[in-house]
Amino acid sequence: EKGTYPHYMLKEIDEQPAVIRKIIQTYRNEQGELTIDREIIDAVNEADRIYIIAAGTSYHAGLVGKQFMEKMAKIPVEVHISSEFGYNLPLLSKKPLFIFISQSGETADSRSVLVKVKELGYPALTITNVPGSTLSREADFTLLLHAGPEIAVASTKAYTAQIAVLAVLAEVTAKSNGIDIGFDLSHELGLVANAMDVLCDSKELIEIISREFLSTTRNCFFIGRGLDYYVCLEGALKLKEISYIQAEGFAGGELKHGTIALIEDGTPVVALATQEKVNLSIRGNVKEVVARGANPCIISMQGLNMDEDSFVLPEVHELLTPLISVVPLQLLAYYASLHRGCDVDKPRNLAKSVTVE
Ligand code: F6R
């Protein structure tokens, strides 16, 4: 039940720190180490390549998961949109493992890929919030998100839970191969949960920013590089689906290859700057759009922040920034929807689980 909250979405945004803590607790053994069933880790280690299959927000989590698996566990990963994969089958590696990411575990586009994968005889792991869901039952293995029921159509806590579970999977796989990832993931996830608490207490500022940038605009762009780019895709999807503002996420460097033509006087451009190695280049992209009249909103992280920034995130490990940079974007979308009089929890034309192809 949503209790004192006006909307499920706001409640579910606020539940994110508790969900991260629950994931740490659930995936940690008595010795305090993160652990996952041996048979799952064996399946990951037997694979020469992982194929992540998902739709919408879960696809966006998959893009972040690819970075974790490649950077921590050194296993190559491809990420595919379910509805494209079926008729656009890539040339598969010799020993693929398929990972299906699905909050509901019922998405028909993903299920049809799973059916095909099983026909071909390949192993499959489902990462889902719903035990006993179709994708969980039909795959060989399941990892649960432990996010609790997600009621709002716009996915929030499932996205951060998916990213956290993918991080755990990458860390445990790395450890099983004697790879030192160079940091203590459960400790860093604890810091992420604390940072999320701070963000959930900063709603007033985000509401003001949302009112200023989004209450009357027709469109909005999100730009970022590296992990920030993937979070921009998610931020844009959140905004589109609940506020009906045309929003797109772009890789900062791609702007000049076309999209910058869309920038007019006052066009809102949200820029994420949480990655040290691209901090200056993304700020260069902000200057390019400002020179064409854009209204910039820079969301940076402590340690990388500058005077021009609208919002500064608490510092977390550079690989884990998507878990916290998405929170202000979820809140921006929430308040935009609210200020524009839209139905926050049940946006038009959308269903919580998409059970048709
Ligand atoms: C966006 C959203 C959708 C779902 C997508 C996949 O907020 O909720 O994009 O992420 O329909 O759903 P699941 O994860 O249930 O397979």
Residues whose N, C-alpha, C, O or C-beta is under 5 A from the ligand:
A	BS01	F6R	A55 G56 T57 S58 I101 S102 Q103 S104 G105 T107 V153 A154 S155 K352 V354
